[in-house]
């Protein structure tokens, strides 16, 4: 064994080990006291980079969810107020229904009109004033607004809310007043030109949709019929999908009071009523006044209703103040009167509204009254009725054109026709408002789903960062205890190593 006094190698080596242990123990102590495993970039350079990136993503996810919550709050305000507009539209709808009842006198209808005007004004204020943090929500300016939800660029949702002010909701309307014409000819000769629908050459197009293939129109060559066109529109899925619907109505009250037909002649008078587009004589209601017979209004009404029931024709006759009143669900009403030679003359004005002319003995006269067609849509659309309508023939609208916008301020329920149109306008407005409301709800649901997903992503991201950056206390306490024991052992051994040079004194004695 070599003994030296100028350099104690054992003590130096032990001291070096003691310093390393002290450094390791201090680092472990610092990790325990701060809770962080990575105290500097030197501890784990790659780990620090990954942890910092995860921390950035986590913070961005958290901010994105705050953005979502802000967006949801604004959309909830919008949805609540759109719901209030919907409720007011429903009230207007029922008031318009009430006004459409002819039992109401002018004063009652005027009161209903005032109530509707107040509700319309309330809708206008809701549409104008609803806001979030100064941002208008329902006046049409909330368009293409971006909600940034994600941790990266372009992770956004773009949303818009339609204009639901009273000035901007209503219906685009094509309203034709079915025309009437008379002629001293047979019915089949009368309905020519724009009074006749020819499936081969005429056009029935609404919003770019060709309706000629609809079963009620594909093979018809009879009279123009508003009901068939309305049915074609209402049964088309494409038009229904864009909010376009139609209805038809046809009522006739004779211009002239009824005068009994007293056939004092020697031959019969035949009266026929055609319903819808048909020109089939066998399908018509046929009433014969034989020579020497008299036809009263009540007998005429009874025969019309009886044959209509038997032949499944949708027409109803009534005695309205000693005038013949006829009603269909929009089907065309055709009239043909044939007075045989030797019979009496018959005035067509007492059979059909706006019909003119007297059918003399030995002649035939006819008239046709097309129903009123009303087409409504939530958005602007074009139509083409070339060949079946002009302003003065057929449906009573221009051959081509587009729906005219009627907003809520155009509602006038002071008469029956205005109230009926109001029902159409409000019904279409309800559809539009409902569409806006459901779109808002869909965006809210989408944002909430993103929020829930990002909350899970945030939790997982922070956990991943925690695994890299933060101290595992169980493992670190084990390390600290080990270093602490090593330090104690090292100090003890350093004392022993420092004592080794004293052995030299034993040699010097």
ABEGO torsion letter per residue (X at the ends): XBBBAABBAAAAAAAAAAAAAAAAAAAAAAAAAAGBABABAAABAAAAAAAAAAAAAAAAAAAAAAAAAAAAAAAAAAAAAAAAAAAAAAAAAAAAAAAABAABBAAAAAAAAAAAAAAAAAAAAAAAABBBGGBBAAAGABBGBBBBABABBGBBBBBBBBBABAAABEBBBBBBBBBBBBBBBBAAAABBEAABBBAAABBBBBGGBBAAABAAAAABABBBBAAAAAAAAAABAAAAAAGBBBBBBBBBBBABBBBBBBBABABBBBBBBBBEABABAAABBBBBBBBGBBBBAAAAAAAAAAAAAAAGBBBBBBBBGGBBBBBBAGBBBBBBBBBBBGBBBBBAAAABBGBBEBBBBGBBBBBBBBBBBBBBBABBBBBBABGABBAABEAGBBABEBBBBBBAAABBAABAAAAAAAAAAAAAAAAAAAAAAAAAAAAAAAAAAAAAAAAAAAAAAAAAAAAAABBBAAAAAAAAAAAAAAAAAAAAAAAAAAAAAAAAAAAAX
